[in-house]
Amino acid sequence: MADNHSNKPKPDDRSDNAAKLRDAIDNTMENMEEANESMEFSSAEQKQQIKAKNERREEAVKGMRAEIADEEKYEQ
């Protein structure tokens, strides 16, 4: 049985990567704010989990900001 799907990689379209990364940062920051607000109604264990998750989110945001800087260099 022949496979009719091409195994060629898709071309590297980086034209909107920076915009997508900015959207992802905005969404992540919003999630962090909502998580912080929810801590008011959370148990001690849940608060620790939220804090840990927000720390991971902050690290992800730092990485995305670095990626934006790389993308902007590529665009020039």
C-alpha positions as CSV (number, residue, x, y, z in Angstrom):
1,M,0.0,0.0,0.0
2,A,1.5,3.3,-1.1
3,D,1.7,6.2,1.2
4,N,0.4,9.3,-0.5
5,H,1.6,11.7,2.1
6,S,4.7,13.7,1.4
7,N,7.4,13.5,4.0
8,K,8.8,16.9,3.1
9,P,9.2,19.3,6.0
10,K,7.1,22.4,5.9
11,P,9.0,25.6,5.0
12,D,10.1,27.6,8.0
13,D,7.6,30.4,8.2
14,R,8.7,32.7,11.0
15,S,6.8,35.8,9.8
16,D,4.4,35.8,12.8
17,N,6.4,34.0,15.5
18,A,7.0,37.2,17.5
19,A,3.3,38.0,17.5
20,K,2.4,34.5,18.6
21,L,5.0,34.7,21.4
22,R,3.6,38.0,22.6
23,D,0.1,36.5,22.7
24,A,1.4,33.5,24.6
25,I,3.1,35.9,27.1
26,D,-0.1,37.8,27.5
27,N,-2.1,34.6,28.1
28,T,0.5,33.3,30.6
29,M,0.6,36.6,32.6
30,E,-3.2,36.5,32.7
31,N,-3.2,33.0,34.0
32,M,-0.7,34.0,36.7
33,E,-2.9,36.8,37.8
34,E,-6.0,34.6,37.9
35,A,-4.0,32.0,39.9
36,N,-2.9,34.6,42.4
37,E,-6.5,35.8,42.9
38,S,-7.6,32.2,43.4
39,M,-5.1,31.8,46.3
40,E,-7.5,33.7,48.5
41,F,-9.8,30.7,48.5
42,S,-7.2,28.0,48.4
43,S,-5.8,25.7,51.0
44,A,-2.2,25.9,52.1
45,E,-1.3,23.0,49.9
46,Q,-3.1,24.5,46.9
47,K,-1.3,27.8,47.5
48,Q,2.1,26.1,47.4
49,Q,1.1,24.4,44.1
50,I,-0.1,27.7,42.7
51,K,3.2,29.4,43.7
52,A,5.2,26.6,42.2
53,K,3.2,26.8,38.9
54,N,3.5,30.5,38.7
55,E,7.3,30.2,39.2
56,R,7.4,27.8,36.2
57,R,5.2,30.2,34.2
58,E,7.6,33.1,35.0
59,E,10.5,31.0,33.7
60,A,8.5,30.3,30.6
61,V,7.8,34.0,30.1
62,K,11.5,34.8,30.4
63,G,12.2,32.2,27.7
64,M,9.5,33.5,25.4
65,R,10.9,37.1,25.8
66,A,14.4,35.8,24.8
67,E,12.8,34.1,21.8
68,I,11.1,37.3,20.8
69,A,14.4,39.1,20.9
70,D,15.8,36.3,18.6
71,E,12.9,36.6,16.2
72,E,13.3,40.3,16.0
73,K,16.9,39.9,15.0
74,Y,15.8,37.4,12.4
75,E,13.3,39.9,11.0
76,Q,15.9,42.6,10.5
